[in-house]
Amino acid sequence: MVGRVDKARLMFDPLRVLKNLPDLRTIKAWYGQLRHDRRSHAILRVVAQELEREGVSLLDSTAPIAGEMAHAGVMTAREPSARENADISFAWPLMRELLRLDIGQSIAVRELDVIAVEGIEGSDRMIERAGQLCRRGGWVMCKGARAGHDRRSDVPTVGVKTIENLHAAGGSCLALAAGDVIMIDKVEMLNTADRLGISIVGVPSAIA
């Protein structure tokens, strides 16, 4: 399973119970396991457990697409500038901590300062917000996955639309945790980044 689920719209809609009438199993799972932790990974773990009980086993979603994962090193024609590399080095320890706390999967920085942090709204909306907050552009986006991330679902994902949104919002560089982020239509995504002058770099696992 890849791509975005609008958790904010689904979970915080005041009419959610009427629009998505839960059955008895869902009610039991919700109050039995999710009452005190409703973060994405907790919900998806419960879904996987319920499927397992019915004989449906979810596999590592990245196993068949190893070539579509971010790899270490510069992946585009343009390398990150010295300032962009400094921003990546500054942001990466902060992002690791955000991932550990399961706050979000992305962070936007410029000139060694945090512009925006991804929350429940998802990375596309964070990109838009970062562009609004940093109108001069030239900011860097870093994206990764928390340690021990369950790869059966909700693996961090980027694609052509990510690059187009990044460019429209003034972002100039995208740093991805190597081996942890899916790049949908990777070749087309890199070609789009080259056309728009955006640098994409994979941060090695030893650093990430």
N, C-alpha and C positions, 0 to 999 in steps of 0.2 A: 504494500500500500504506500503510494507516494503522493505528494501534493498536499494542498492546504485544506484543512477542515475548519470552518468558521465556528470555533468553540464559543466565542463571545456571543454570537447570535443564537446559538443553540442553547447554551446554558443559562444565559441571563435574560432571556425573553420571559416576561411575566406570564405569558400564556403557554409556556413550554410544555406543561403537563397536559394541556388540552390538545396542543398541536402534535405532540409526540406521546400519546397515551401509553404508559409503560405496562408491560405484562407483569405477572407475579414474580417471575424469575428476575426481571430487571429491578423491581422494587426491593427484593431480597438482597440482590447484589449491591444496590445503591446504599441501603441502610446498614447492611451487614459489613461492607468493606470500604465504601467510599464516603461514608458520613464525615470522616475526619480528614480526608485527603482526596481532593477532586482534581488534582493536577493531571495533565494529559497522560503521562506515562502510567499513572495509577489506574485511570479509566481503561486504557488500552490493555493493560495487564489483565484486568478483570474480564474484558471481552475475550482475550485469548484463552483464559482459563475456562470460560463457559463453552467456547468452541471445542476446546480439548475434551471436555466432558461428553461432547456429542461425537467424538471421534475425528474431529477436524483439527489437524495440527498445522499451525502457522510456522513457516520456515523463515530463515534469514532472508529478508527481501533483497539484500545486496548480493547474495551468492551468485545469481545468474548474470549480474551486470558489473562485474569487476572493472571492465573497461570504461564504464560510465562514472566511476568514482573519481573524485579529485585526487590528483597525484602530486607528490612533492615537487617543488620547484616552480619556476615561472612557466606558465602555460600559454601565454600570449606573446605577440610580437614585441609589445612594449613592456619593459621591465619596470617594477615599481621605482619611483624616484627615491632619493635619499630621505626626503621628508616622509614619504609614504611608508618606507621601511621602518622609520623611527616610530611612526604611528602604530604600525603592526606590532612592533616589539613592546610598545607601551600598552596596547589594548589587550594583548593575548593573555597575560596573567589575570586581568580583570574579567575577561570573558570566561576563562576556566572557572573562576569563582561563581559567576552567574550561572554557568552550566551546572556546577555542583549543587547550587541551590535551586535549580530547575526554574529559574526566572524566565529565561528565554534562550534562544540559540544564536542571536546576533547582537552586535554592538557597532555603533557608528562613531568614529573619532576624527578629529582634525587638530593638528598642531598640539598633540599630546594632551588633548582634552576630550572628554566624553560628550558627544552631541545627543545621542539617543540610544536607548536600550530596548530591545524587543520584549514585549510583554505578550499578553494573550491575543493581541490584535494580529500578530504574525509579521514576518519580515517585510512583505510588500508595503504594509502600512507604516512600518518603522522607517522604511526608505523614504516614503512620502513625507513623513514628519521630519526626518533629518534634513531633507531638502528645504523645508519651510523654515527650519531653525538656522540653517547654515546656507544663506542665499549666495554667498561668495563661491560655493562649490569647493571641489578639490578634496572632499573628505573620503575616508576609507571605511569600508564595511568588512567586518570579520564575522565568520560563521563557523560553528562547529557543533559537536555532540558531546554530551556529558560522558564521563567515564562509565563504562558498563552499560551504555545505552542498549536497550532491547531492539535489535535490528529487525524484529518481526513486523514492526510498524513505526510510523512517525520518524523515519530517518530524515535528517536535515536534507533539504532539496533546493537546488537552484536551477534555473533554466534561461532560455532566451528572454523571456519576459522579465526576469530578474535584472538582466543586463540593461534592457530597454528602460526599465523603471529607474535603475541606478543612474543611468546617463541623464534621464529627464530631471532627476532630482539633484544633479550636480556631483554625484559620486564619481571618483576617478579610479578607484582601485578596490578589488575584491579579494580578500584573503580567506582561504578555505582550509579547514583541517584535513590534511591528506588522509585518504582512506575512510573518512567519516561522512563525507557529504556527496550526495548523488548529483551529478550534472546531467540533467535531462537533455537529450539531443546535444551531446557534448561538442561534437565538431561544429555544428551550427552555432552553438553558444559561443565558442571561441572565435569563430569567424565574425560574429556580431560584435564581440568585444573589440576585436582588431579594427573593425570598421568604425567603431565609435571612440576608439582611442582609450579604452579601459584596460588596465592591467589586471590580470588574474594570476594569483600565486597560491600554490599549495604549501601549507606550513607542515613540516615533517612531524610525525608523531612524537619524536624525541623532544620536540619543543612544545607541541600541542598538549 
